[in-house]
Amino acid sequence: MIRLRSFRHSSRVLAAILSLAGLLLCAVSVLAQGGSMSPYQGEQDGVPAGGKWMKFQSEDKMTGAKRVRFELISDNYFREDPDYKPRVNLTCEEGKLKLADFNPGVRLPRPNRPGFWGQPQLSVEVRVDNSHSYKGWNWGPRGRFLQMDKGTAREMLGAQVFKIALPTRSGRQIAEFSPAGINLDDVRHSCDITPKKP
């Protein structure tokens, strides 16, 4: 009886170890292929899209609409959270750009200007290669990200240097990106946008 119990206990321990090893092997396999695990339910894990960009694909469960999200993570992080770097996303649906957004990875300050229709905006400074401009970007839901304008998204696609300076609760900070190298044919096919000069 004692031997039977110890055998059952050993079997459970071995099964748990094998399950854990399998999960680790899957994670290592994804990372070894240069992929990235998606944080969103229903979205496939990311695959390299050229340069430092990742591409994620999903499908709307109700409409069947095909979605593609291109993500670029910054080269640096903000003081508040060294574990989560700022990022930009181009979200496309059925071959058209639906949303370009900037997620700083930190809590945004209060809006500091109204948009044309009175929507809350935050003023940011943008550098695309050697060109500088000031933009008013709309607040996204719950103030977690800013909605970039389509023109800036297109300029970013053709740039070597892309930086966004914004006020944060720790003072003015700059997110630095290296956007070069993305597969422009894939972006054109998935989002119907092309690069443009600033």
The 8 nearest C-alpha neighbors of each residue, nearest first, counted from 0:
[[1, 3, 2, 4, 5, 6, 7, 8],
 [0, 2, 4, 3, 5, 6, 7, 8],
 [1, 3, 5, 0, 4, 6, 7, 8],
 [2, 4, 6, 0, 1, 5, 7, 8],
 [5, 3, 7, 1, 6, 2, 8, 0],
 [4, 6, 8, 2, 7, 3, 9, 1],
 [5, 7, 3, 9, 4, 8, 2, 10],
 [8, 6, 10, 4, 5, 9, 3, 11],
 [7, 9, 5, 11, 10, 6, 4, 12],
 [10, 8, 6, 12, 7, 11, 5, 13],
 [11, 9, 7, 13, 8, 12, 6, 14],
 [12, 10, 14, 8, 13, 9, 15, 7],
 [11, 13, 9, 15, 14, 10, 16, 8],
 [12, 14, 10, 16, 11, 15, 9, 17],
 [15, 13, 11, 17, 16, 12, 10, 18],
 [16, 14, 18, 12, 13, 17, 11, 19],
 [15, 17, 13, 19, 14, 18, 20, 12],
 [16, 18, 20, 14, 19, 15, 21, 13],
 [19, 17, 21, 15, 20, 16, 14, 22],
 [18, 20, 16, 22, 21, 17, 15, 23],
 [19, 21, 17, 23, 18, 22, 24, 16],
 [22, 20, 24, 18, 19, 23, 17, 25],
 [23, 21, 19, 25, 24, 20, 26, 18],
 [22, 24, 20, 26, 25, 21, 27, 19],
 [23, 25, 21, 27, 22, 26, 28, 20],
 [26, 24, 28, 22, 23, 27, 21, 29],
 [27, 25, 23, 29, 28, 24, 22, 30],
 [28, 26, 24, 30, 25, 29, 31, 23],
 [27, 29, 25, 31, 26, 30, 24, 32],
 [30, 28, 34, 26, 32, 27, 31, 25],
 [29, 31, 33, 27, 34, 32, 28, 26],
 [32, 30, 28, 33, 29, 27, 34, 26],
 [31, 33, 29, 30, 34, 28, 46, 27],
 [34, 32, 30, 31, 47, 29, 46, 35],
 [35, 33, 46, 30, 29, 45, 32, 47],
 [34, 36, 45, 44, 37, 30, 46, 29],
 [35, 37, 44, 45, 38, 34, 29, 43],
 [36, 38, 44, 39, 45, 42, 35, 43],
 [37, 39, 36, 40, 42, 44, 35, 41],
 [40, 38, 37, 42, 41, 43, 36, 44],
 [39, 41, 42, 38, 37, 43, 57, 44],
 [40, 42, 57, 39, 43, 58, 59, 60],
 [43, 41, 57, 40, 39, 56, 37, 44],
 [44, 42, 56, 55, 57, 45, 37, 41],
 [45, 43, 36, 37, 35, 55, 42, 46],
 [44, 46, 55, 35, 54, 34, 53, 36],
 [45, 47, 34, 54, 53, 48, 35, 55],
 [46, 48, 53, 49, 52, 54, 34, 33],
 [49, 47, 53, 52, 54, 181, 182, 46],
 [50, 48, 181, 180, 182, 52, 47, 51],
 [49, 51, 180, 181, 52, 179, 48, 178],
 [52, 50, 49, 71, 53, 178, 177, 180],
 [51, 53, 71, 48, 50, 70, 49, 181],
 [52, 54, 47, 48, 70, 46, 69, 45],
 [55, 53, 69, 45, 46, 48, 68, 47],
 [54, 56, 45, 68, 67, 43, 44, 69],
 [57, 55, 67, 43, 66, 42, 68, 54],
 [58, 56, 42, 66, 43, 65, 41, 67],
 [57, 59, 65, 64, 63, 66, 60, 56],
 [58, 60, 63, 64, 61, 62, 65, 57],
 [61, 59, 63, 62, 58, 64, 41, 57],
 [60, 62, 59, 63, 64, 58, 65, 57],
 [61, 63, 64, 59, 60, 58, 65, 93],
 [62, 64, 59, 58, 60, 61, 65, 66],
 [65, 63, 59, 62, 58, 93, 66, 92],
 [66, 64, 58, 93, 92, 57, 63, 59],
 [67, 65, 92, 57, 91, 58, 56, 64],
 [66, 68, 56, 91, 55, 90, 92, 57],
 [69, 67, 90, 55, 89, 54, 91, 56],
 [68, 70, 54, 89, 88, 53, 55, 90],
 [71, 69, 88, 53, 52, 87, 68, 54],
 [70, 72, 52, 87, 86, 51, 73, 88],
 [73, 71, 86, 85, 84, 70, 87, 74],
 [74, 72, 176, 75, 85, 175, 86, 84],
 [73, 75, 176, 175, 72, 177, 76, 174],
 [76, 74, 73, 175, 84, 174, 77, 85],
 [77, 75, 84, 81, 85, 78, 83, 80],
 [76, 78, 79, 80, 81, 172, 75, 84],
 [77, 79, 80, 81, 76, 169, 172, 105],
 [80, 78, 77, 105, 81, 169, 76, 104],
 [79, 81, 82, 78, 83, 77, 76, 105],
 [80, 82, 76, 83, 77, 78, 79, 84],
 [83, 81, 80, 84, 76, 79, 104, 77],
 [84, 82, 81, 80, 104, 85, 76, 77],
 [83, 85, 76, 73, 104, 72, 75, 86],
 [86, 84, 103, 104, 73, 102, 72, 76],
 [87, 85, 72, 102, 71, 73, 101, 103],
 [86, 88, 101, 71, 100, 70, 102, 72],
 [89, 87, 70, 100, 69, 99, 90, 68],
 [88, 90, 99, 69, 68, 98, 91, 70],
 [91, 89, 68, 98, 97, 67, 88, 96],
 [92, 90, 96, 97, 190, 67, 95, 66],
 [91, 93, 66, 95, 94, 65, 97, 67],
 [92, 94, 65, 95, 64, 66, 91, 189],
 [93, 95, 189, 190, 92, 191, 91, 188],
 [96, 94, 190, 91, 191, 92, 93, 97],
 [97, 95, 91, 190, 98, 90, 92, 191],
 [96, 98, 91, 90, 95, 92, 99, 89],
 [99, 97, 90, 96, 89, 100, 91, 146],
 [100, 98, 89, 147, 88, 146, 90, 152],
 [99, 101, 146, 147, 88, 145, 87, 98],
 [100, 102, 87, 145, 144, 86, 103, 146],
 [101, 103, 144, 86, 104, 85, 87, 100],
 [104, 102, 85, 105, 101, 86, 144, 84],
 [105, 103, 85, 102, 83, 84, 106, 80],
 [106, 104, 103, 107, 79, 80, 77, 143],
 [107, 105, 143, 108, 104, 142, 167, 168],
 [106, 108, 167, 105, 142, 109, 143, 168],
 [109, 107, 167, 168, 110, 106, 166, 121],
 [108, 110, 111, 107, 121, 142, 120, 119],
 [111, 109, 121, 120, 119, 112, 108, 138],
 [110, 112, 121, 109, 120, 122, 113, 119],
 [113, 111, 120, 110, 121, 119, 114, 122],
 [112, 114, 117, 119, 118, 120, 115, 111],
 [113, 115, 117, 118, 116, 120, 119, 112],
 [114, 116, 117, 113, 118, 119, 120, 112],
 [115, 117, 114, 118, 113, 119, 120, 137],
 [118, 116, 114, 113, 115, 119, 112, 120],
 [117, 119, 114, 113, 116, 120, 137, 115],
 [120, 118, 113, 110, 137, 138, 114, 112],
 [121, 119, 137, 110, 136, 112, 138, 113],
 [120, 122, 110, 111, 135, 136, 112, 123],
 [121, 123, 135, 134, 136, 120, 111, 133],
 [124, 122, 165, 134, 133, 164, 121, 135],
 [125, 123, 133, 164, 163, 132, 134, 165],
 [126, 124, 163, 132, 131, 162, 133, 123],
 [125, 127, 131, 162, 161, 130, 128, 163],
 [126, 128, 161, 130, 160, 129, 158, 155],
 [127, 129, 160, 130, 158, 159, 126, 161],
 [130, 128, 127, 131, 126, 160, 197, 161],
 [129, 131, 127, 126, 128, 197, 132, 125],
 [132, 130, 126, 125, 127, 129, 124, 133],
 [133, 131, 125, 124, 134, 126, 130, 123],
 [134, 132, 124, 123, 125, 122, 135, 131],
 [135, 133, 123, 122, 136, 124, 132, 125],
 [134, 136, 122, 121, 120, 123, 137, 133],
 [137, 135, 120, 121, 146, 147, 145, 134],
 [138, 136, 120, 146, 145, 119, 139, 121],
 [137, 139, 145, 142, 120, 119, 146, 144],
 [138, 140, 144, 145, 142, 146, 143, 137],
 [141, 139, 142, 143, 138, 144, 145, 137],
 [140, 142, 143, 139, 138, 144, 107, 106],
 [143, 141, 139, 140, 138, 144, 107, 145],
 [144, 142, 141, 139, 106, 140, 107, 102],
 [145, 143, 102, 139, 101, 142, 138, 100],
 [144, 146, 138, 101, 139, 100, 137, 136],
 [145, 147, 100, 137, 136, 99, 139, 138],
 [148, 146, 100, 99, 136, 145, 149, 101],
 [147, 149, 150, 151, 152, 146, 99, 136],
 [148, 150, 152, 151, 153, 147, 99, 98],
 [151, 149, 153, 152, 148, 154, 195, 147],
 [150, 152, 154, 153, 149, 148, 155, 147],
 [153, 151, 149, 155, 150, 154, 156, 148],
 [152, 154, 194, 150, 156, 155, 151, 195],
 [155, 153, 195, 151, 156, 152, 157, 196],
 [154, 156, 158, 152, 153, 157, 151, 161],
 [157, 155, 194, 153, 154, 158, 178, 152],
 [156, 158, 194, 155, 154, 195, 179, 153],
 [159, 157, 155, 160, 156, 128, 179, 127],
 [158, 160, 179, 178, 128, 177, 161, 157],
 [161, 159, 128, 158, 177, 127, 176, 162],
 [160, 162, 127, 176, 126, 155, 175, 128],
 [163, 161, 175, 126, 174, 125, 176, 173],
 [162, 164, 125, 174, 173, 124, 165, 126],
 [165, 163, 173, 124, 172, 123, 174, 125],
 [166, 164, 123, 171, 172, 167, 163, 124],
 [165, 167, 171, 170, 172, 168, 108, 164],
 [168, 166, 170, 169, 108, 171, 107, 165],
 [167, 169, 170, 108, 166, 107, 106, 171],
 [170, 168, 167, 171, 78, 79, 166, 172],
 [171, 169, 167, 168, 166, 172, 165, 78],
 [170, 172, 166, 165, 167, 164, 169, 173],
 [173, 171, 164, 165, 170, 166, 167, 174],
 [174, 172, 164, 163, 175, 162, 165, 171],
 [173, 175, 163, 162, 73, 164, 75, 85],
 [176, 174, 162, 73, 74, 75, 173, 161],
 [175, 177, 73, 161, 74, 162, 178, 160],
 [176, 178, 160, 179, 159, 161, 175, 74],
 [179, 177, 176, 159, 158, 156, 180, 155],
 [180, 178, 159, 177, 181, 50, 158, 157],
 [179, 181, 50, 49, 182, 178, 51, 52],
 [182, 180, 49, 50, 183, 48, 179, 52],
 [181, 183, 49, 185, 184, 48, 180, 186],
 [184, 182, 186, 185, 181, 187, 193, 156],
 [185, 183, 187, 186, 182, 188, 189, 193],
 [184, 186, 188, 183, 182, 187, 189, 48],
 [187, 185, 183, 189, 188, 184, 190, 182],
 [188, 186, 191, 192, 184, 190, 185, 189],
 [187, 189, 185, 186, 191, 190, 184, 94],
 [190, 188, 94, 186, 187, 185, 191, 91],
 [189, 191, 95, 96, 94, 91, 187, 186],
 [192, 190, 187, 95, 188, 94, 189, 96],
 [193, 191, 187, 190, 186, 153, 194, 96],
 [192, 194, 187, 153, 195, 191, 183, 156],
 [195, 193, 153, 157, 156, 154, 192, 196],
 [194, 196, 154, 153, 157, 197, 193, 156],
 [195, 197, 154, 194, 157, 153, 158, 127],
 [196, 154, 195, 130, 127, 151, 150, 128]]
